[in-house]
Amino acid sequence: MTHTDVLAQLKKLSATERLRVAEEALQLVRQELELAQPVEARSGQRQQLAAAAAALRDEYAAGGELTAFTALDGEDFRASG
C-alpha cells in the first residue's frame, strides 16, 4: 500500500477513527525509535565517559586535589542552630 493509498483510506474514516489511527501510528514510531536509540546512545556515551575519565585521572589519583576532600568524610554537614 502506498502513501497515497493510505491517505485515501484515511479520508473514508471519521475524525475520531483517523485520530485513533494517528495515535497508534505515532506509538509504533516511538517504539521503533526507542529500540534503535539505546545502541547508538550507549556507544556515544561510553566514548564520552572514557574521555572524561582520562581527563580527570590525575585529579583522582592519590595526592590529587580531589582526594583532599576525603578528610571531611567524618564531619557532620548539617547546620547547627
N, CA, C and O of each residue as an XYZ file, in Angstrom:
324
protein
N       0.851     -1.172      0.000
C       0.000      0.000      0.000
C       0.896      1.235      0.000
O       1.837      1.323      0.789
N       0.611      2.167     -0.864
C       1.413      3.386     -0.982
C       0.909      4.473     -0.032
O      -0.155      4.358      0.575
N       1.684      5.491      0.066
C       1.335      6.657      0.884
C      -0.005      7.241      0.423
O      -0.858      7.580      1.244
N      -0.176      7.351     -0.859
C      -1.416      7.891     -1.432
C      -2.610      7.002     -1.097
O      -3.690      7.499     -0.779
N      -2.410      5.683     -1.171
C      -3.486      4.740     -0.833
C      -3.897      4.879      0.633
O      -5.083      4.855      0.962
N      -2.908      5.024      1.499
C      -3.195      5.167      2.933
C      -4.008      6.428      3.175
O      -5.002      6.399      3.901
N      -3.593      7.534      2.572
C      -4.332      8.792      2.747
C      -5.753      8.691      2.210
O      -6.684      9.230      2.808
N      -5.921      8.011      1.099
C      -7.267      7.845      0.527
C      -8.153      7.049      1.479
O      -9.328      7.371      1.653
N      -7.592      6.015      2.093
C      -8.363      5.211      3.036
C      -8.668      6.003      4.311
O      -9.748      5.863      4.885
N      -7.736      6.819      4.746
C      -7.970      7.634      5.945
C      -9.120      8.606      5.746
O      -9.871      8.883      6.681
N      -9.259      9.117      4.555
C     -10.340     10.063      4.268
C     -11.716      9.413      4.411
O     -12.711     10.108      4.614
N     -11.774      8.109      4.309
C     -13.038      7.391      4.444
C     -13.433      7.184      5.903
O     -14.572      6.821      6.196
N     -12.493      7.413      6.815
C     -12.763      7.221      8.240
C     -13.308      8.499      8.858
O     -13.138      9.592      8.317
N     -13.968      8.340     10.003
C     -14.430      9.517     10.748
C     -13.223     10.191     11.396
O     -12.138      9.614     11.459
N     -13.421     11.401     11.870
C     -12.338     12.140     12.518
C     -11.811     11.381     13.738
O     -10.604     11.348     13.979
N     -12.714     10.777     14.501
C     -12.307     10.013     15.684
C     -11.461      8.811     15.299
O     -10.460      8.512     15.950
N     -11.868      8.124     14.241
C     -11.115      6.954     13.790
C      -9.749      7.368     13.219
O      -8.755      6.674     13.432
N      -9.700      8.481     12.505
C      -8.418      8.964     11.977
C      -7.469      9.331     13.112
O      -6.270      9.059     13.045
N      -8.015      9.947     14.146
C      -7.199     10.306     15.302
C      -6.644      9.055     15.975
O      -5.472      9.023     16.349
N      -7.463      8.039     16.130
C      -7.035      6.784     16.734
C      -5.913      6.144     15.908
O      -4.931      5.652     16.465
N      -6.062      6.152     14.575
C      -5.032      5.595     13.693
C      -3.730      6.402     13.831
O      -2.643      5.827     13.892
N      -3.848      7.729     13.879
C      -2.669      8.578     14.011
C      -1.950      8.319     15.332
O      -0.721      8.249     15.360
N      -2.690      8.177     16.415
C      -2.093      7.905     17.722
C      -1.362      6.563     17.718
O      -0.257      6.455     18.250
N      -1.970      5.551     17.124
C      -1.342      4.237     17.078
C      -0.104      4.257     16.184
O       0.892      3.598     16.485
N      -0.165      5.011     15.086
C       0.992      5.130     14.202
C       2.156      5.814     14.918
O       3.304      5.388     14.791
N       1.860      6.872     15.668
C       2.898      7.563     16.439
C       3.492      6.650     17.500
O       4.699      6.683     17.738
N       2.665      5.844     18.133
C       3.164      4.917     19.142
C       4.114      3.892     18.505
O       5.137      3.551     19.098
N       3.791      3.409     17.325
C       4.674      2.478     16.627
C       6.019      3.122     16.299
O       7.068      2.493     16.444
N       5.981      4.372     15.859
C       7.217      5.082     15.530
C       8.053      5.280     16.789
O       9.266      5.076     16.758
N       7.424      5.675     17.897
C       8.148      5.870     19.159
C       8.811      4.578     19.612
O       9.968      4.591     20.032
N       8.093      3.465     19.531
C       8.657      2.180     19.930
C       9.868      1.829     19.069
O      10.883      1.355     19.578
N       9.754      2.062     17.785
C      10.865      1.768     16.878
C      12.080      2.633     17.199
O      13.210      2.144     17.187
N      11.856      3.903     17.484
C      12.954      4.802     17.826
C      13.599      4.420     19.155
O      14.820      4.499     19.295
N      12.798      4.011     20.121
C      13.336      3.596     21.417
C      14.206      2.358     21.284
O      15.213      2.232     21.980
N      13.836      1.455     20.412
C      14.634      0.252     20.209
C      15.957      0.565     19.518
O      16.972     -0.065     19.813
N      15.956      1.529     18.604
C      17.160      1.875     17.855
C      18.094      2.778     18.646
O      19.311      2.696     18.484
N      17.554      3.625     19.486
C      18.338      4.643     20.160
C      19.327      4.113     21.194
O      20.464      4.585     21.207
N      18.977      3.180     22.048
C      19.911      2.795     23.098
C      21.275      2.330     22.590
O      22.291      2.643     23.211
N      21.325      1.601     21.495
C      22.601      1.123     20.978
C      23.473      2.297     20.558
O      24.657      2.334     20.891
N      22.908      3.252     19.836
C      23.659      4.423     19.404
C      24.043      5.287     20.591
O      25.175      5.765     20.672
N      23.120      5.490     21.504
C      23.369      6.353     22.663
C      24.448      5.764     23.553
O      25.321      6.488     24.031
N      24.395      4.453     23.781
C      25.393      3.817     24.641
C      26.789      3.939     24.053
O      27.750      4.165     24.789
N      26.914      3.795     22.751
C      28.220      3.883     22.104
C      28.811      5.277     22.284
O      29.971      5.417     22.674
N      28.020      6.300     22.002
C      28.483      7.669     22.160
C      28.736      8.027     23.612
O      29.711      8.709     23.927
N      27.865      7.572     24.491
C      28.009      7.865     25.912
C      29.254      7.188     26.473
O      29.963      7.773     27.291
N      29.519      5.976     26.045
C      30.702      5.249     26.516
C      31.967      6.002     26.127
O      32.895      6.098     26.930
N      32.020      6.533     24.920
C      33.184      7.288     24.464
C      33.349      8.579     25.262
O      34.468      8.950     25.618
N      32.245      9.261     25.544
C      32.300     10.499     26.321
C      32.778     10.225     27.746
O      33.591     10.976     28.285
N      32.275      9.154     28.354
C      32.685      8.817     29.718
C      34.160      8.430     29.774
O      34.864      8.795     30.716
N      34.624      7.701     28.778
C      36.036      7.312     28.732
C      36.929      8.544     28.610
O      37.963      8.630     29.272
N      36.536      9.493     27.770
C      37.318     10.720     27.605
C      37.322     11.543     28.892
O      38.357     12.093     29.269
N      36.185     11.633     29.566
C      36.105     12.389     30.822
C      36.946     11.717     31.907
O      37.633     12.400     32.667
N      36.899     10.406     31.984
C      37.695      9.685     32.984
C      39.186      9.874     32.734
O      39.955     10.065     33.675
N      39.593      9.823     31.480
C      41.003     10.018     31.153
C      41.455     11.439     31.506
O      42.565     11.636     32.000
N      40.596     12.421     31.254
C      40.942     13.810     31.537
C      41.096     14.071     33.032
O      41.891     14.923     33.430
N      40.353     13.354     33.859
C      40.386     13.589     35.312
C      41.198     12.552     36.083
O      41.215     12.568     37.314
N      41.862     11.661     35.376
C      42.611     10.575     36.039
C      43.575     11.117     37.088
O      43.595     10.615     38.212
N      44.368     12.120     36.753
C      45.354     12.660     37.686
C      44.705     13.304     38.907
O      45.260     13.249     40.005
N      43.535     13.912     38.724
C      42.848     14.553     39.851
C      42.384     13.540     40.892
O      42.350     13.843     42.085
N      42.027     12.339     40.444
C      41.535     11.315     41.355
C      42.644     10.420     41.900
O      42.404      9.633     42.815
N      43.827     10.527     41.363
C      44.949      9.723     41.843
C      45.337     10.205     43.239
O      45.043     11.341     43.612
N      45.990      9.349     44.001
C      46.434      9.718     45.348
C      47.272     10.988     45.266
O      48.195     11.084     44.457
N      46.944     11.950     46.103
C      47.665     13.208     46.108
C      47.044     14.264     45.212
O      47.457     15.423     45.250
N      46.064     13.891     44.410
C      45.385     14.862     43.558
C      44.484     15.752     44.402
O      44.191     15.423     45.551
N      44.048     16.863     43.853
C      43.243     17.813     44.622
C      41.925     17.220     45.121
O      41.476     17.566     46.214
N      41.306     16.350     44.356
C      40.004     15.817     44.758
C      40.095     14.868     45.953
O      39.105     14.672     46.658
N      41.263     14.278     46.189
C      41.390     13.378     47.340
C      41.472     14.152     48.652
O      41.313     13.554     49.716
N      41.714     15.461     48.614
C      41.775     16.273     49.834
C      40.434     16.298     50.553
O      40.394     16.465     51.771
N      39.351     16.135     49.830
C      38.024     16.183     50.440
C      37.703     14.926     51.256
O      36.713     14.916     51.988
N      38.494     13.892     51.150
C      38.225     12.684     51.924
C      38.432     12.919     53.408
O      37.918     12.151     54.221
N      39.169     13.957     53.789
C      39.374     14.273     55.195
C      38.077     14.737     55.850
O      37.981     14.724     57.078
N      37.091     15.142     55.082
C      35.818     15.628     55.612
C      34.802     14.509     55.800
O      33.689     14.767     56.258
N      35.150     13.293     55.465
C      34.185     12.191     55.487
C      33.494     12.011     56.835
O      32.323     11.632     56.870
N      34.182     12.271     57.942
C      33.594     12.046     59.248
C      32.854     13.229     59.822
O      32.229     13.105     60.876
N      32.904     14.377     59.162
C      32.271     15.580     59.701
C      30.790     15.643     59.371
O      30.351     15.162     58.326
N      30.027     16.243     60.273
C      28.597     16.418     60.089
C      28.348     17.689     59.263
O      28.853     18.756     59.610
N      27.585     17.583     58.188
C      27.348     18.709     57.300
C      26.081     19.489     57.648
O      25.815     20.516     57.024
N      25.307     19.044     58.604
C      24.089     19.754     58.964
C      24.447     21.055     59.698
O      25.382     21.112     60.496
N      23.674     22.074     59.398
C      23.890     23.355     60.056
C      23.446     23.272     61.506
O      22.409     22.682     61.812
N      24.214     23.851     62.379
C      23.816     23.835     63.791
C      23.045     25.102     64.106
O      23.232     26.143     63.476
N      22.188     24.990     65.083
C      21.498     26.199     65.479
C      20.091     25.990     65.581
O      19.351     26.917     65.908
